[in-house]
Amino acid sequence: MFLNLIKIYKQTFTFFKMTEENKFKRHIAFKLRIGDVLTGKPVMDRERFLFLELGNRKIVRVNIIGNIVDKYESEGEKKYSFFTLDDGSGQIKLKSFGDDVAKFKTVNQGQTVTVIGLLRYWNNEVYVSPEIIKEQDPKYLLIRKMEIEKQRTESSKPVEKTQIVEIKDKILEIIKNSENEGGVDTDKIITDLRESSPEIIKQEIQKLLEEGIAFEPRPGRIRYLG
């Protein structure tokens, strides 16, 4: 009887722990230039925005750096503020509503900022709903540009066969170790294997699915089949 109570307690604790983890789980904030965001394809479910398709990536959340070149804040009962962000490759709007407006009261035209936020799509326009707007030294604009150019160069380099095998083995190990949690999300595998490009990881996951070693109980969730 006592052992059964302990077992039930552990199962309940695990359930609530997983529920809390899922509740606060966030999408990867991809480091991008604004020009890249503007070339992406918005994918919709009727009128609901799902993600921005950019190459092999499905982007919901972004990390971008730019200059605030314009700011507008409402004066009526309906609170909202719009910023225009420019990083030299394009411009994008940052839109805040309601109580979030007060969070960015001190953000002003002329500042260089890092923005982390969720992509939104409305009236044929992609914009960012910011979670964080943090002022930066203007030199970070150049640093980000160089960082992204380096990523592109590295992702375009051919990957040796031995490296591919190592990546595949690591992916398989992560999938196997996640069985107690009912599988693992593709985004988490990408986060855990930062030494590999998202494109290579997704390519190897697709191979595991095609070979029948793994399966998708739902899109983006991977489980071990054996």
N, CA, C and O of each residue as an XYZ file, in Angstrom:
904
protein
N       0.825     -1.213      0.000
C       0.000      0.000      0.000
C       0.857      1.260      0.000
O       0.647      2.180     -0.791
N       1.842      1.277      0.921
C       2.721      2.430      1.041
C       3.539      2.633     -0.237
O       3.728      3.758     -0.700
N       4.031      1.493     -0.805
C       4.820      1.567     -2.036
C       3.988      2.092     -3.200
O       4.479      2.848     -4.038
N       2.703      1.675     -3.240
C       1.806      2.155     -4.290
C       1.593      3.661     -4.186
O       1.530      4.358     -5.198
N       1.482      4.164     -2.937
C       1.307      5.608     -2.730
C       2.527      6.374     -3.204
O       2.403      7.443     -3.802
N       3.707      5.828     -2.938
C       4.944      6.474     -3.402
C       4.983      6.510     -4.929
O       5.360      7.514     -5.532
N       4.582      5.385     -5.543
C       4.575      5.299     -7.012
C       3.630      6.330     -7.612
O       3.974      7.002     -8.584
N       2.422      6.454     -7.026
C       1.433      7.423     -7.506
C       1.963      8.850     -7.338
O       1.772      9.699     -8.208
N       2.629      9.101     -6.209
C       3.191     10.432     -5.945
C       4.235     10.786     -7.004
O       4.247     11.895     -7.538
N       5.118      9.811     -7.299
C       6.165     10.062     -8.287
C       5.569     10.338     -9.666
O       6.025     11.232    -10.377
N       4.554      9.570    -10.036
C       3.910      9.760    -11.343
C       3.250     11.134    -11.419
O       3.335     11.817    -12.440
N       2.585     11.535    -10.320
C       1.925     12.844    -10.280
C       2.945     13.965    -10.374
O       2.744     14.941    -11.096
N       4.058     13.818     -9.628
C       5.118     14.837     -9.638
C       5.700     14.981    -11.040
O       5.915     16.092    -11.525
N       5.958     13.819    -11.694
C       6.510     13.841    -13.058
C       5.558     14.524    -14.017
O       5.983     15.295    -14.877
N       4.246     14.240    -13.872
C       3.243     14.845    -14.752
C       3.258     16.366    -14.632
O       3.291     17.072    -15.640
N       3.233     16.873    -13.384
C       3.201     18.316    -13.181
C       4.503     18.976    -13.618
O       4.493     20.104    -14.111
N       5.618     18.283    -13.441
C       6.900     18.816    -13.877
C       6.916     18.976    -15.394
O       7.350     20.007    -15.907
N       6.441     17.949    -16.117
C       6.393     18.010    -17.575
C       5.426     19.084    -18.033
O       5.689     19.775    -19.017
N       4.294     19.236    -17.321
C       3.314     20.262    -17.676
C       3.920     21.653    -17.551
O       3.725     22.503    -18.419
N       4.667     21.884    -16.452
C       5.303     23.189    -16.247
C       6.366     23.451    -17.294
O       6.496     24.571    -17.787
N       7.143     22.401    -17.641
C       8.179     22.573    -18.654
C       7.566     22.940    -19.997
O       8.075     23.808    -20.707
N       6.455     22.263    -20.345
C       5.785     22.563    -21.604
C       5.191     23.964    -21.593
O       5.187     24.658    -22.611
N       4.690     24.371    -20.435
C       4.058     25.678    -20.308
C       5.043     26.792    -20.604
O       4.706     27.770    -21.272
N       6.290     26.636    -20.093
C       7.274     27.701    -20.229
C       8.263     27.458    -21.369
O       9.222     28.211    -21.537
N       8.026     26.402    -22.150
C       8.904     26.119    -23.267
C       8.821     27.227    -24.309
O       7.733     27.695    -24.643
N       9.968     27.641    -24.817
C       9.990     28.708    -25.802
C      10.672     28.234    -27.068
O      11.538     27.359    -27.050
N      10.259     28.830    -28.155
C      10.892     28.533    -29.428
C      12.283     29.145    -29.471
O      12.572     30.112    -28.766
N      13.141     28.568    -30.311
C      14.478     29.119    -30.518
C      14.349     30.516    -31.111
O      13.566     30.735    -32.035
N      15.127     31.471    -30.570
C      15.160     32.823    -31.134
C      16.301     32.853    -32.158
O      17.464     33.019    -31.792
N      15.964     32.691    -33.431
C      16.970     32.634    -34.486
C      17.607     34.006    -34.695
O      16.914     35.018    -34.797
N      18.937     34.022    -34.757
C      19.657     35.263    -35.062
C      19.584     35.494    -36.568
O      20.097     34.700    -37.357
N      18.943     36.585    -36.950
C      18.723     36.873    -38.367
C      18.934     38.345    -38.663
O      18.914     39.187    -37.765
N      19.136     38.640    -39.939
C      19.083     40.027    -40.393
C      17.664     40.286    -40.883
O      16.960     39.358    -41.283
N      17.252     41.536    -40.852
C      15.872     41.877    -41.220
C      15.582     41.483    -42.663
O      14.482     41.028    -42.977
N      16.570     41.657    -43.541
C      16.385     41.287    -44.947
C      16.037     39.823    -45.112
O      15.261     39.464    -45.998
N      16.613     38.958    -44.252
C      16.299     37.525    -44.301
C      14.849     37.279    -43.894
O      14.143     36.486    -44.518
N      14.410     37.976    -42.832
C      13.030     37.832    -42.363
C      12.053     38.217    -43.473
O      11.045     37.543    -43.687
N      12.359     39.292    -44.167
C      11.452     39.802    -45.201
C      11.361     38.883    -46.420
O      10.390     38.941    -47.174
N      12.387     38.024    -46.614
C      12.338     37.093    -47.751
C      11.650     35.781    -47.398
O      11.386     34.961    -48.277
N      11.356     35.577    -46.105
C      10.700     34.338    -45.667
C       9.249     34.267    -46.109
O       8.640     35.272    -46.473
N       8.711     33.053    -46.071
C       7.324     32.827    -46.485
C       6.445     32.574    -45.257
O       6.652     31.586    -44.552
N       5.463     33.453    -44.986
C       4.552     33.207    -43.862
C       3.672     31.986    -44.141
O       3.052     31.889    -45.200
N       3.624     31.067    -43.195
C       2.774     29.878    -43.327
C       1.592     30.055    -42.381
O       1.767     30.290    -41.185
N       0.391     29.941    -42.933
C      -0.825     30.238    -42.178
C      -1.710     29.002    -42.027
O      -1.675     28.087    -42.851
N      -2.500     28.998    -40.961
C      -3.592     28.056    -40.794
C      -4.867     28.901    -40.806
O      -5.309     29.412    -39.777
N      -5.445     29.031    -42.007
C      -6.524     29.997    -42.230
C      -6.010     31.403    -41.938
O      -5.151     31.903    -42.664
N      -6.525     32.055    -40.879
C      -6.050     33.408    -40.589
C      -4.977     33.431    -39.502
O      -4.471     34.494    -39.143
N      -4.635     32.259    -38.984
C      -3.666     32.177    -37.893
C      -2.262     31.934    -38.428
O      -2.030     30.999    -39.194
N      -1.312     32.801    -38.010
C       0.082     32.662    -38.415
C       0.724     31.513    -37.645
O       0.636     31.459    -36.418
N       1.370     30.594    -38.364
C       2.033     29.452    -37.735
C       3.531     29.688    -37.571
O       4.068     29.605    -36.467
N       4.199     29.984    -38.689
C       5.637     30.220    -38.652
C       6.082     30.849    -39.977
O       5.333     30.894    -40.953
N       7.322     31.329    -39.974
C       7.927     31.874    -41.189
C       8.854     30.808    -41.761
O       9.765     30.344    -41.075
N       8.632     30.427    -42.988
C       9.462     29.419    -43.635
C      10.640     30.106    -44.317
O      10.465     30.918    -45.226
N      11.838     29.765    -43.862
C      13.054     30.358    -44.429
C      14.043     29.228    -44.699
O      14.728     28.761    -43.789
N      14.112     28.793    -45.955
C      14.912     27.620    -46.280
C      14.296     26.405    -45.615
O      13.115     26.117    -45.808
N      15.099     25.683    -44.823
C      14.608     24.506    -44.097
C      14.131     24.837    -42.688
O      13.723     23.950    -41.939
N      14.184     26.118    -42.334
C      13.845     26.516    -40.963
C      12.408     27.021    -40.855
O      11.897     27.710    -41.739
N      11.776     26.654    -39.740
C      10.444     27.158    -39.416
C      10.617     28.116    -38.247
O      10.883     27.695    -37.121
N      10.464     29.392    -38.520
C      10.840     30.417    -37.547
C       9.613     31.065    -36.926
O       8.724     31.555    -37.622
N       9.588     31.054    -35.599
C       8.511     31.681    -34.842
C       9.055     32.863    -34.035
O       8.362     33.854    -33.807
N      10.309     32.728    -33.611
C      10.913     33.701    -32.701
C      12.248     34.155    -33.272
O      12.983     33.351    -33.845
N      12.570     35.453    -33.120
C      13.792     35.990    -33.716
C      14.623     36.782    -32.718
O      14.124     37.251    -31.696
N      15.888     36.914    -33.039
C      16.839     37.750    -32.300
C      17.513     38.632    -33.344
O      18.343     38.152    -34.115
N      17.167     39.913    -33.377
C      17.702     40.820    -34.390
C      18.262     42.085    -33.746
O      17.828     42.495    -32.669
N      19.233     42.694    -34.426
C      19.842     43.940    -33.953
C      19.667     45.006    -35.023
O      19.864     44.739    -36.208
N      19.302     46.201    -34.612
C      19.123     47.287    -35.573
C      19.001     48.632    -34.884
O      19.116     48.740    -33.663
N      18.766     49.652    -35.690
C      18.577     51.010    -35.180
C      17.087     51.363    -35.183
O      16.381     51.083    -36.152
N      16.616     51.977    -34.100
C      15.245     52.481    -34.064
C      15.209     53.775    -34.876
O      15.789     54.782    -34.470
N      14.531     53.745    -36.017
C      14.498     54.926    -36.890
C      13.168     55.672    -36.795
O      13.032     56.772    -37.329
N      12.190     55.072    -36.117
C      10.900     55.749    -35.968
C      10.159     55.157    -34.771
O      10.282     53.969    -34.474
N       9.382     56.012    -34.085
C       8.600     55.561    -32.937
C       7.259     56.281    -32.930
O       7.185     57.492    -33.134
N       6.200     55.512    -32.691
C       4.866     56.117    -32.533
C       4.173     55.462    -31.345
O       4.139     54.238    -31.220
N       3.621     56.302    -30.477
C       2.909     55.807    -29.307
C       1.532     56.456    -29.240
O       1.405     57.672    -29.391
N       0.502     55.647    -29.016
C      -0.865     56.162    -28.967
C      -1.068     57.050    -27.734
O      -0.382     56.904    -26.722
N      -2.015     57.958    -27.849
C      -2.325     58.855    -26.733
C      -3.722     58.622    -26.170
O      -4.082     59.212    -25.151
N      -4.505     57.781    -26.811
C      -5.879     57.522    -26.370
C      -5.970     56.407    -25.352
O      -4.973     56.032    -24.735
N      -7.181     55.872    -25.177
C      -7.418     54.785    -24.221
C      -6.766     53.487    -24.672
O      -6.259     52.720    -23.855
N      -6.784     53.248    -25.973
C      -6.154     52.037    -26.501
C      -4.643     52.243    -26.561
O      -4.142     53.069    -27.323
N      -3.934     51.478    -25.743
C      -2.485     51.640    -25.666
C      -1.772     50.767    -26.694
O      -1.985     49.556    -26.756
N      -0.928     51.399    -27.493
C      -0.071     50.655    -28.405
C       1.113     51.530    -28.796
O       1.037     52.759    -28.775
N       2.202     50.868    -29.152
C       3.388     51.595    -29.626
C       3.998     50.834    -30.792
O       4.079     49.606    -30.780
N       4.424     51.586    -31.798
C       5.045     51.016    -32.980
C       6.459     51.587    -33.117
O       6.660     52.796    -33.007
N       7.432     50.707    -33.356
C       8.796     51.123    -33.649
C       9.166     50.602    -35.027
O       8.679     49.550    -35.443
N      10.019     51.321    -35.736
C      10.574     50.827    -36.992
C      12.047     50.529    -36.759
O      12.809     51.401    -36.341
N      12.442     49.284    -37.033
C      13.823     48.847    -36.825
C      14.507     48.666    -38.176
O      13.942     48.074    -39.095
N      15.737     49.185    -38.286
C      16.505     49.140    -39.545
C      17.904     48.621    -39.239
O      18.571     49.131    -38.340
N      18.360     47.595    -39.990
C      19.724     47.085    -39.775
C      20.586     47.177    -41.029
O      21.646     46.556    -41.106
N      20.128     47.954    -42.015
C      20.883     48.111    -43.255
C      20.477     47.131    -44.328
O      20.751     47.361    -45.506
N      19.816     46.022    -43.944
C      19.354     45.041    -44.935
C      17.852     45.175    -45.184
O      17.322     44.578    -46.121
N      17.169     45.953    -44.352
C      15.727     46.154    -44.479
C      15.155     46.763    -43.208
O      15.883     47.030    -42.252
N      13.851     46.979    -43.208
C      13.156     47.545    -42.050
C      11.997     46.642    -41.658
O      11.362     46.014    -42.505
N      11.732     46.592    -40.349
C      10.612     45.802    -39.852
C       9.974     46.534    -38.681
O      10.650     47.261    -37.953
N       8.679     46.340    -38.504
C       7.954     46.986    -37.413
C       8.012     46.133    -36.135
O       7.967     44.904    -36.179
N       8.114     46.839    -34.994
C       7.951     46.218    -33.676
C       6.659     46.776    -33.106
O       6.511     47.993    -32.993
N       5.719     45.907    -32.743
C       4.404     46.375    -32.289
C       4.077     45.823    -30.907
O       4.115     44.614    -30.676
N       3.750     46.746    -29.982
C       3.363     46.368    -28.617
C       1.981     46.914    -28.315
O       1.598     47.983    -28.789
N       1.231     46.150    -27.507
C      -0.138     46.547    -27.186
C      -0.405     46.393    -25.690
O       0.230     45.585    -25.012
N      -1.356     47.181    -25.188
C      -1.796     47.049    -23.796
C      -0.699     47.332    -22.785
O       0.033     48.315    -22.894
N      -0.599     46.437    -21.788
C       0.361     46.623    -20.700
C       1.810     46.537    -21.160
O       2.704     47.061    -20.495
N       2.048     45.879    -22.297
C       3.429     45.743    -22.785
C       4.030     47.081    -23.208
O       5.252     47.222    -23.255
N       3.190     48.054    -23.514
C       3.677     49.357    -23.965
C       4.600     49.992    -22.925
O       5.620     50.587    -23.276
N       4.241     49.866    -21.641
C       5.023     50.481    -20.561
C       6.433     49.892    -20.477
O       7.362     50.576    -20.047
N       6.599     48.629    -20.883
C       7.909     47.971    -20.815
C       8.945     48.657    -21.694
O      10.141     48.622    -21.405
N       8.466     49.291    -22.785
C       9.390     49.860    -23.762
C       9.285     51.386    -23.842
O       9.588     51.990    -24.870
N       8.854     51.984    -22.750
C       8.655     53.433    -22.686
C       9.954     54.198    -22.929
O       9.950     55.273    -23.528
N      11.069     53.628    -22.455
C      12.355     54.331    -22.546
C      13.089     54.087    -23.866
O      14.159     54.650    -24.097
N      12.515     53.248    -24.730
C      13.128     52.993    -26.038
C      12.794     54.161    -26.968
O      11.629     54.526    -27.124
N      13.820     54.738    -27.579
C      13.606     55.939    -28.392
C      14.305     55.867    -29.738
O      15.218     55.068    -29.947
N      13.858     56.711    -30.632
C      14.449     56.831    -31.965
C      15.936     57.157    -31.831
O      16.331     57.973    -30.999
N      16.754     56.505    -32.667
C      18.192     56.753    -32.651
C      18.989     55.700    -31.894
O      20.208     55.620    -32.049
N      18.319     54.892    -31.079
C      19.032     53.861    -30.316
C      19.323     52.635    -31.184
O      18.549     52.278    -32.073
N      20.459     52.007    -30.899
C      20.761     50.687    -31.454
C      20.326     49.661    -30.411
O      20.704     49.763    -29.244
N      19.539     48.680    -30.822
C      18.964     47.743    -29.855
C      19.020     46.298    -30.344
O      19.038     46.025    -31.545
N      19.046     45.381    -29.376
C      18.792     43.969    -29.649
C      17.325     43.704    -29.347
O      16.815     44.099    -28.299
N      16.657     43.039    -30.266
C      15.239     42.719    -30.091
C      15.054     41.208    -30.128
O      15.480     40.544    -31.072
N      14.420     40.675    -29.098
C      14.004     39.271    -29.098
C      12.486     39.256    -29.013
O      11.902     39.855    -28.110
N      11.854     38.576    -29.948
C      10.398     38.582    -29.946
C       9.790     37.577    -30.892
O      10.495     36.877    -31.619
N       8.475     37.515    -30.876
C       7.718     36.583    -31.705
C       7.317     37.240    -33.015
O       6.925     38.407    -33.040
N       7.414     36.492    -34.091
C       6.946     36.991    -35.379
C       5.425     36.939    -35.430
O       4.800     36.016    -34.906
N       4.853     37.933    -36.062
C       3.413     37.999    -36.285
C       3.182     38.385    -37.753
O       4.072     38.911    -38.421
N       1.969     38.110    -38.231
C       1.641     38.453    -39.625
C       0.226     38.994    -39.675
O      -0.726     38.329    -39.266
N       0.103     40.212    -40.182
C      -1.210     40.840    -40.261
C      -1.256     41.818    -41.431
O      -0.334     42.609    -41.627
N      -2.328     41.756    -42.198
C      -2.538     42.674    -43.311
C      -1.348     42.661    -44.276
O      -0.853     43.707    -44.696
N      -0.905     41.440    -44.616
C       0.209     41.232    -45.556
C       1.534     41.804    -45.066
O       2.395     42.162    -45.870
N       1.698     41.888    -43.752
C       2.943     42.431    -43.191
C       3.445     41.520    -42.062
O       2.695     41.155    -41.157
N       4.736     41.165    -42.143
C       5.389     40.457    -41.040
C       5.931     41.500    -40.077
O       6.610     42.440    -40.492
N       5.638     41.340    -38.796
C       6.194     42.252    -37.796
C       6.617     41.457    -36.568
O       6.380     40.252    -36.491
N       7.247     42.136    -35.602
C       7.731     41.475    -34.392
C       6.960     41.983    -33.185
O       6.805     43.189    -32.991
N       6.481     41.046    -32.378
C       5.910     41.380    -31.074
C       7.033     41.215    -30.055
O       7.333     40.087    -29.663
N       7.664     42.304    -29.613
C       8.891     42.183    -28.808
C       8.665     41.683    -27.388
O       7.706     42.070    -26.721
N       9.566     40.816    -26.943
C       9.611     40.384    -25.549
C      10.681     41.196    -24.810
O      10.508     41.579    -23.652
N      11.794     41.446    -25.517
C      12.923     42.204    -24.968
C      13.401     43.204    -26.005
O      13.567     42.857    -27.174
N      13.623     44.447    -25.585
C      14.310     45.440    -26.409
C      15.416     46.024    -25.527
O      15.142     46.731    -24.557
N      16.652     45.722    -25.873
C      17.778     46.133    -25.042
C      18.748     46.999    -25.838
O      19.188     46.615    -26.922
N      19.078     48.176    -25.292
C      19.998     49.082    -25.986
C      21.400     48.481    -26.053
O      21.872     47.863    -25.099
N      22.060     48.678    -27.208
C      23.398     48.154    -27.434
C      24.303     49.238    -28.005
O      23.836     50.272    -28.482
N      25.604     48.981    -27.946
C      26.571     49.835    -28.632
C      26.378     49.644    -30.138
O      26.184     48.513    -30.583
N      26.427     50.722    -30.939
C      26.220     50.589    -32.398
C      27.149     49.590    -33.080
O      26.821     49.071    -34.148
N      28.316     49.312    -32.469
C      29.257     48.363    -33.090
C      28.661     46.954    -33.197
O      29.118     46.145    -34.005
N      27.624     46.660    -32.366
C      27.014     45.333    -32.405
C      26.292     45.064    -33.725
O      26.090     43.906    -34.092
N      25.909     46.104    -34.428
C      25.305     45.925    -35.759
C      26.293     45.237    -36.689
O      25.937     44.299    -37.402
N      27.549     45.713    -36.677
C      28.582     45.125    -37.530
C      28.937     43.719    -37.052
O      29.149     42.816    -37.861
N      29.000     43.541    -35.727
C      29.323     42.228    -35.162
C      28.278     41.189    -35.584
O      28.625     40.072    -35.968
N      26.986     41.569    -35.509
C      25.922     40.643    -35.911
C      26.017     40.298    -37.396
O      25.840     39.145    -37.789
N      26.298     41.311    -38.212
C      26.422     41.082    -39.654
C      27.534     40.074    -39.939
O      27.354     39.150    -40.732
N      28.692     40.259    -39.284
C      29.826     39.354    -39.477
C      29.499     37.953    -38.947
O      29.884     36.949    -39.546
N      28.788     37.898    -37.823
C      28.409     36.623    -37.211
C      27.537     35.797    -38.160
O      27.762     34.599    -38.334
N      26.544     36.443    -38.771
C      25.631     35.740    -39.675
C      26.342     35.332    -40.961
O      26.096     34.250    -41.494
N      27.226     36.198    -41.458
C      27.990     35.857    -42.666
C      28.891     34.650    -42.415
O      29.078     33.812    -43.297
N      29.451     34.568    -41.200
C      30.287     33.427    -40.828
C      29.459     32.147    -40.784
O      29.906     31.098    -41.246
N      28.246     32.234    -40.224
C      27.356     31.076    -40.150
C      27.027     30.566    -41.551
O      27.006     29.360    -41.800
N      26.770     31.508    -42.461
C      26.435     31.115    -43.841
C      27.606     30.418    -44.510
O      27.430     29.434    -45.229
N      28.821     30.942    -44.263
C      30.014     30.340    -44.861
C      30.229     28.933    -44.342
O      30.532     28.014    -45.102
N      30.064     28.775    -43.014
C      30.275     27.464    -42.398
C      29.229     26.450    -42.845
O      29.547     25.280    -43.060
N      27.981     26.897    -42.985
C      26.909     25.972    -43.388
C      27.035     25.555    -44.846
O      26.493     24.529    -45.257
N      27.769     26.375    -45.640
C      27.934     26.043    -47.056
C      29.125     25.116    -47.297
O      29.289     24.581    -48.394
N      29.970     24.923    -46.249
C      31.118     24.031    -46.385
C      30.649     22.582    -46.422
O      29.719     22.218    -45.702
N      31.285     21.743    -47.258
C      30.901     20.320    -47.272
C      31.250     19.654    -45.948
O      32.310     19.908    -45.378
N      30.352     18.798    -45.462
C      30.572     18.095    -44.203
C      31.102     16.707    -44.507
O      30.537     15.985    -45.329
N      32.203     16.327    -43.835
C      32.812     15.022    -44.067
C      31.883     13.906    -43.606
O      31.047     14.093    -42.722
N      32.050     12.732    -44.232
C      31.181     11.591    -43.946
C      31.278     11.165    -42.480
O      30.273     10.803    -41.870
N      32.496     11.209    -41.913
C      32.665     10.812    -40.513
C      31.907     11.754    -39.573
O      31.368     11.330    -38.551
N      31.877     13.053    -39.941
C      31.144     14.024    -39.136
C      29.645     13.753    -39.183
O      28.948     13.877    -38.175
N      29.155     13.378    -40.372
C      27.734     13.059    -40.541
C      27.348     11.870    -39.665
O      26.297     11.875    -39.023
N      28.213     10.849    -39.645
C      27.955      9.653    -38.836
C      27.897     10.023    -37.356
O      27.031      9.542    -36.626
N      28.830     10.890    -36.912
C      28.859     11.330    -35.515
C      27.587     12.085    -35.151
O      27.013     11.878    -34.082
N      27.151     12.970    -36.059
C      25.935     13.748    -35.830
C      24.727     12.828    -35.723
O      23.887     12.982    -34.835
N      24.653     11.864    -36.645
C      23.528     10.922    -36.655
C      23.487     10.122    -35.359
O      22.417      9.910    -34.789
N      24.667      9.672    -34.890
C      24.740      8.897    -33.643
C      24.274      9.735    -32.449
O      23.573      9.236    -31.568
N      24.666     11.000    -32.429
C      24.274     11.893    -31.328
C      22.763     12.137    -31.339
O      22.119     12.152    -30.291
N      22.208     12.326    -32.543
C      20.758     12.532    -32.673
C      20.011     11.299    -32.163
O      19.034     11.407    -31.422
N      20.493     10.134    -32.578
C      19.857      8.870    -32.183
C      19.919      8.676    -30.663
O      18.967      8.191    -30.053
N      21.039      9.057    -30.066
C      21.199      8.930    -28.616
C      20.200      9.834    -27.877
O      19.596      9.424    -26.886
N      20.037     11.068    -28.374
C      19.086     12.009    -27.769
C      17.662     11.460    -27.867
O      16.892     11.531    -26.909
N      17.321     10.909    -29.046
C      15.970     10.367    -29.260
C      15.714      9.180    -28.332
O      14.649      9.082    -27.723
N      16.692      8.280    -28.228
C      16.546      7.105    -27.350
C      16.371      7.526    -25.890
O      15.536      6.973    -25.174
N      17.163      8.506    -25.457
C      17.130      8.951    -24.061
C      15.872      9.737    -23.709
O      15.622     10.027    -22.539
N      15.089     10.077    -24.717
C      13.889     10.890    -24.479
C      12.618     10.049    -24.385
O      11.526     10.601    -24.252
N      12.744      8.725    -24.451
C      11.560      7.866    -24.489
C      10.689      7.998    -23.242
O       9.467      7.875    -23.318
N      11.315      8.247    -22.102
C      10.532      8.409    -20.867
C       9.662      9.663    -20.897
O       8.668      9.760    -20.177
N      10.052     10.626    -21.744
C       9.259     11.859    -21.879
C       8.328     11.820    -23.088
O       7.695     12.820    -23.428
N       8.252     10.664    -23.728
C       7.372     10.541    -24.893
C       7.953     11.148    -26.152
O       7.217     11.574    -27.042
N       9.293     11.187    -26.228
C       9.938     11.717    -27.421
C      10.587     13.067    -27.179
O      10.610     13.574    -26.057
N      11.115     13.640    -28.254
C      11.836     14.915    -28.148
C      11.494     15.786    -29.362
O      11.296     15.277    -30.465
N      11.428     17.094    -29.145
C      11.140     18.015    -30.240
C      12.385     18.244    -31.092
O      13.503     18.262    -30.578
N      12.186     18.416    -32.382
C      13.291     18.700    -33.299
C      14.058     19.941    -32.861
O      15.287     19.968    -32.937
N      13.340     20.974    -32.402
C      13.992     22.217    -31.971
C      14.948     21.973    -30.806
O      15.993     22.617    -30.715
N      14.593     21.042    -29.914
C      15.468     20.747    -28.764
C      16.738     20.038    -29.226
O      17.820     20.297    -28.700
N      16.611     19.150    -30.203
C      17.790     18.467    -30.751
C      18.733     19.498    -31.365
O      19.948     19.423    -31.179
N      18.176     20.455    -32.094
C      18.980     21.519    -32.709
C      19.686     22.341    -31.641
O      20.855     22.697    -31.790
N      18.960     22.644    -30.553
C      19.542     23.425    -29.458
C      20.671     22.662    -28.771
O      21.708     23.241    -28.449
N      20.467     21.351    -28.545
C      21.472     20.532    -27.854
C      22.719     20.298    -28.695
O      23.814     20.139    -28.154
N      22.561     20.276    -30.008
C      23.698     20.004    -30.902
C      24.103     21.278    -31.641
O      24.052     21.346    -32.869
N      24.499     22.268    -30.880
C      24.841     23.575    -31.468
C      26.057     23.512    -32.389
O      26.268     24.406    -33.208
N      26.866     22.441    -32.249
C      28.070     22.341    -33.090
C      27.719     21.986    -34.528
O      28.569     22.085    -35.414
N      26.476     21.572    -34.771
C      26.025     21.216    -36.126
C      24.984     22.209    -36.607
O      24.284     22.823    -35.802
N      24.884     22.366    -37.919
C      23.905     23.293    -38.474
C      22.503     22.685    -38.410
O      22.363     21.467    -38.514
N      21.451     23.514    -38.238
C      20.075     23.003    -38.217
C      19.722     22.217    -39.468
O      18.963     21.250    -39.405
N      20.277     22.634    -40.618
C      19.973     21.959    -41.882
C      20.470     20.513    -41.875
O      19.755     19.600    -42.288
N      21.723     20.313    -41.394
C      22.297     18.958    -41.334
C      21.510     18.092    -40.351
O      21.229     16.928    -40.636
N      21.155     18.654    -39.203
C      20.413     17.906    -38.185
C      19.066     17.454    -38.728
O      18.684     16.295    -38.569
N      18.341     18.378    -39.376
C      17.032     18.032    -39.942
C      17.168     16.986    -41.044
O      16.314     16.112    -41.193
N      18.250     17.087    -41.812
C      18.507     16.109    -42.875
C      18.696     14.706    -42.294
O      18.173     13.730    -42.832
N      19.446     14.613    -41.192
C      19.706     13.310    -40.572
C      18.462     12.765    -39.857
O      18.230     11.557    -39.843
N      17.672     13.658    -39.267
C      16.408     13.224    -38.648
C      15.486     12.638    -39.714
O      14.840     11.614    -39.491
N      15.431     13.296    -40.875
C      14.589     12.816    -41.969
C      15.036     11.426    -42.426
O      14.203     10.585    -42.765
N      16.346     11.187    -42.435
C      16.864      9.876    -42.813
C      16.430      8.804    -41.813
O      16.070      7.691    -42.197
N      16.468      9.158    -40.517
C      16.034      8.216    -39.476
C      14.556      7.870    -39.637
O      14.146      6.729    -39.422
N      13.761      8.872    -40.018
C      12.329      8.634    -40.248
C      12.115      7.726    -41.455
O      11.292      6.811    -41.419
N      12.864      7.988    -42.522
C      12.730      7.197    -43.756
C      13.204      5.764    -43.561
O      12.678      4.840    -44.180
N      14.210      5.581    -42.690
C      14.751      4.249    -42.432
C      13.910      3.458    -41.426
O      14.164      2.277    -41.187
N      12.908      4.118    -40.841
C      12.043      3.439    -39.883
C      12.660      3.285    -38.506
O      12.168      2.507    -37.688
N      13.740      4.024    -38.240
C      14.395      3.968    -36.923
C      13.656      4.869    -35.939
O      13.633      4.605    -34.737
N      13.057      5.929    -36.460
C      12.296      6.865    -35.624
C      10.977      7.185    -36.315
O      10.805      6.911    -37.503
N      10.048      7.767    -35.560
C       8.774      8.178    -36.147
C       8.294      9.469    -35.478
O       8.787      9.861    -34.420
N       7.330     10.112    -36.114
C       6.766     11.363    -35.604
C       5.356     11.126    -35.074
O       4.426     10.967    -35.865
N       5.173     11.097    -33.748
C       3.812     10.981    -33.211
C       2.973     12.218    -33.544
O       1.747     12.150    -33.629
N       3.647     13.321    -33.726
C       3.035     14.559    -34.219
C       4.135     15.392    -34.871
O       5.308     15.174    -34.571
N       3.801     16.341    -35.753
C       4.826     17.114    -36.462
C       5.814     17.795    -35.505
O       5.426     18.494    -34.569
N       7.117     17.561    -35.778
C       8.154     18.181    -34.974
C       8.543     17.416    -33.719
O       9.469     17.813    -33.012
N       7.833     16.305    -33.433
C       8.115     15.474    -32.242
C       8.650     14.134    -32.731
O       8.028     13.483    -33.569
N       9.811     13.718    -32.205
C      10.465     12.507    -32.680
C      10.542     11.460    -31.571
O      10.888     11.769    -30.430
N      10.209     10.204    -31.927
C      10.317      9.093    -30.975
C      11.103      7.952    -31.603
O      11.162      7.824    -32.826
N      11.700      7.132    -30.763
C      12.496      5.994    -31.204
C      11.600      4.812    -31.539
O      10.695      4.464    -30.781
N      11.869      4.200    -32.688
C      11.081      3.043    -33.114
C      11.925      1.782    -33.065
O      11.420      0.701    -32.762
N      13.221      1.922    -33.365
C      14.107      0.763    -33.302
C      14.180     -0.004    -34.609
O      14.891     -1.005    -34.699
